Amino acid sequence: MTRASIPRTVFAGAGAFLLTLAALLRFYVYESVLVLPLEQGRTYRMVALDADYFDTGTLTSHTGVPLVSTTTLSGDAGAGNADTAVWVEFTSLTTGTGNRIDYHERRTAFDRRTGMAVDCCESYVDEDPDARQSGLAFRLPFRAEPRSYPMYDTTLRLAVPLRYERQEQINGLRTYRYSYTAGPVKIEDFPEQFPGKVLGLPAWRAIGVSRYAQVTRTLWVEPESGLTVKAEERHRQGLRTPDGIERKESLRADLVMSEEDVAARVSDVRAFTRWVLVVRDLLPAVFLAAGGLLVLWGLRPGRSPRAPEPADAGAGPGRPGPAELAEPAQSAGVVMERVWPPKPAGGVMERVWPPKATGAGPERERG
């Protein structure tokens, strides 16, 4: 191996390494992290400034009051694995003074890549271990598509189609808007009877009632991360008698995510997209360009070494070459003589070369 070929081989090897690293970042590292985490610790709030509700404990109606919905997510990392995560969700609806008027709790296992609910890991909904959850458990997956998804609704306890509507900008961020409307669906049978007076019936009557709910939910989702950056919910609930007629509105609330939570989620999305830009796009492009250049440099043919000049054919040990047999140089009119062959030791015949111009004498032998 020549000296010039050693650095070229190193360049080619380094280029191949960078090309491999670019492919790993783009097709393995980026893809491997697109899974929902085992750990989770997030709280967000939605507010209705002008809501109505019927307090079934005191049998009194309240109108035009603010309501706050607080949802907390926590992850049970010990119950999950490489494919499945388990989260617990607590949702509480309270008045502005902190009085709770509704509460839901559920434990849900789901696929970490698709976000779809999985029936395992001691799941439950509102103390009902037999409640079967299906569809998207909490959120859309990474790289959400502009299409419909089934999504589980905790209030209605069923999966409903979440439909894609259009693209919209939220705080300068491109999002997909999805929504669904489902219900009315019966969600509760009250064990006690209600006096007819509070239901608009004759005062002497006492009658059993059931609660029915209708939910409209709208989500604005950043598609690459699948994160919901804004949400709105419209809740309508009513009390129905056994004849199926609604006798009393028990809840009317138009809940909107607070501006602080929207700003925080937009910030989370921007951090994710910056990471995507570096890991999926920027670094692979840099490594690909640098690796390609190094490989081309390493594989470029080197300069061929110069062939040695051929030696004079007539030259050899003890014999003059053609240059030596050329006409002897003359200097200041003096003719230079050269004796050939050289005189051997012990006395030899001497031959003068070239012959003298004034005439040639006989050869002489010396002994």
Buried (B, 14 or more C-beta within 10 A) or exposed (E): EEEEEEEBEEBBEBBBBBBEBBBBBBEEBBEEEBBBEBEBEBEBBBBBEEBBBBEBEEEEEBEEBBBBBBBBBBBBEEBBEEEBBBBBBBBBBBBEEEBEBBEBBBBBBBBBEBBBBBEEBEBBBBEEEEBEBBBBBBBBBBEBEEEEBBBBBBBBBBBBEBBBEEEEEBBEBEBBBBBBEBBBBEBBEEEEEBBBEBBEBEEEEEBEBBBBBBBBBBBBBBBBBBBBBBBBBBBBBBBBBEEEEBBBBBBBBBBBBEEEBBEBBBEBBBEBBEEBEEBBEEBBEEBBEBBBEBBEBBEEEEEEEEEEEEEEEEEEEEEBEEEEEEEEEEEEEEEEEEEEEEEEEEEEEBEBEEEEEEEEEEEEEEE
